């Protein structure tokens, strides 16, 4: 998870410019509010760019997660806005996948620039499984790892004494903070912030002078 902002902008120069532009007003205390509004709008647009770039890069079957697990947080105490994302690693099934067959492992494609690849390691082929909770995921057996006596007993009772007792693990993939924090996407968002902040300042200054 990440609590750190993806893009940081120094706004001291912008605040001085606002103060100069608002010197005709009797109350220049409005300057921080003007700057905050400009920052909020700029941060929202930068977040949209990060989401767009991540959507281009990753082969997500549910791209809406990029929106639901990211947000803009504003702070009036220090006149700032930050793009924040929190979230754990995602099921591999949140990306483009193919189920296993009788002979082939389940396959997945994480990057749009990549291809569908079979999920197999040390001869262990991944397969689609349904957990007792009803959750469906792609899992893989772990070589040389066995269930505990209690776990083995439960499996034997449910599936029969001949069931494979090799432990399985759910296969995971990058979390939303990792996807949004990709260097290429952050660089594009940073460039957008620099371009947009002056424009948003102009708009907010005009509104304040009306």
N, C-alpha and C positions, 0 to 999 in steps of 0.2 A: 504494500500500500504506500501511498505517497501523500504527504501533507505539504510538500514544497511546491511553490508556484513554478509553472513551466516557463513563464516569460516574466522578466523583471525589467521595468522601465523607470528611469530617473526622471521625475517630473518637476524638479526644482525650477528648471528653466521655464517650464510651462506655467508654473504658478506665478513667477515674476511677470511673465507676459500678460497673464490675466489681470494681475494687479494694475499694470500699466494701462490696459484696455478699459478697466473699470474705474479709472480715477475720476471720471466725470460723475460717477454715482455718489450720493451722499454716504452710502454704507458699503464699504469695500469688504466687509465681512462675508459678502456673497461669493468672493473669489474661490475659497476652498470647495464650496458646493458646486460651483461651475466646473471646476477641475474634476471633482468626483464623478459628476455626470458624464463628462467626456471619457474618463477612465473606464467607467462601467460599460459604456457603449462599445468602446474599443476592445475591452476584454471579452465581451460577448461575441464580437465579430472574430476575434482571435481564436476563441474556443470553437466557433463554427469552422474555422480553417483547420484547426487541429483534427477535428472530427472528420472533415472531408479528406484530409491527407491520410489519416489512419484507415478510412474506408477504402481508399485506393490501394493501400499497401496490403491490407489483411483480407483474407477470403472468409469473412464472417457470414454465417448463415443468419445471425441475428444482430445486424449492425446498430440497432436501436440501443444496445448496451453502451455504446460510446457516448450517448446522450444521457442516459439514466444514471451512469456512474461518473459523471463529471458535472461541474457547476462553477459559476463565478461567485466568489465571495468578496464583498466590499468591506472596507474598514474606514469609517469616517474619522477615527481617532488619529490615523496617520495618513489620511487621504491616499488610499491605495485600492487596487483591485487585483485579485489573484484568480487564476484558473486552477481549481483543485480537482483531483480525481482520487477516489478510493475504491478498492476492490481487490479480491483475491484472485488467484489464478483460475482460469475458466476451464470448463469441460472441453475436451477436444471436439466434442460434438457441436459446440457453438460455432465451429468452422465447417467448411465443406468436407463431408465425409462420405464414405461408402461402407456399408455393412460387410461383415465377413461372409464368406461362402463355406462350403464343406471343405474346400482345399486351400483357399486364399485368406490371408489376414484382412481385417478391416483396414481401410486406408483413409488418409486425411490430407487436406491441402490447407496450410496455414497462411501462406503468402500468395497473393494473386500472381506474382511473378514466378511462382513455383509450379509444381504439378502434383497430382494425386499420387501419394506414395504409400505403399503398404507399411503398416505398423508392426514391425517384427524385430525382436531383439534376442540374441542368444537362442534362436530357434523357437522362441515363444511368440506365437501369433496373437495379435490383439483380436478381440471379438466383442460383439454387443451383448450386454447383460442387463437384466432387470433386477434391481435390488428389492429387498423385502418391503421397502417404503414405496415402491412403485417407480422410483427414479430409474431412468434408462441411461446408460453410459457405455463408452467404449473402455474396456478393461484389458489387462494383460497379466498373465501369470508371472510370478517372480521366482526365478530359478533358485532352488535350494532353500526356499522359505516355505514353512508349513504352518498350517493353522494350529492354534493351541488345542489342548485336549477338549476344552469346552466348545471351541469353534468347530472342531472336527466332529464332535458329537452332534452338534446342531445340524451341520451339513449332511451327515450320514442319515439323520432322522428325516431330513427334508428330501434328499435326493437319492438315498440308498447307500449301502455300505461300500459300493464300488466307485463312488464319486472321487474325482481328483482332489486331493487335499493340499495341493500347492496353493499358496496364498495368491490373491489377485490384488491389483491396484488399479485405481481409476486413472486414466491418462488425462493429463492437464495441458494447458497451453497458456500463452501470455495473458496477463491481467490487463484490464483497460488502462491503468496508469502506465504500464510498459508500452502499450500500443500508442497512446497519446504522446508519451515522452520520447518517441523515436526522434533521433537527431534531425533527420530531414524535415519532419513535420514541425518541430520546434523552431527550426531555422526559418521556415516559411512563415510561421506565425509571428516571429520576432520582426521580420521584415514588414509584415502587414501592420503591426503595432506602430512602428516608426512612421509608416506612410499615413495611417489613419488618425493618429493622435492629434496632429495639427488641424486636420479637417474637422474633427469632432470638437476641438477647442473653439474653432471659429464659429461653429454652429451654436454652441452653448453661450458664447460671448454675445452673439447677435440676439439670442433669446433674452439674455439678462439685460441688454440695453434697450429692449423694446418698451 
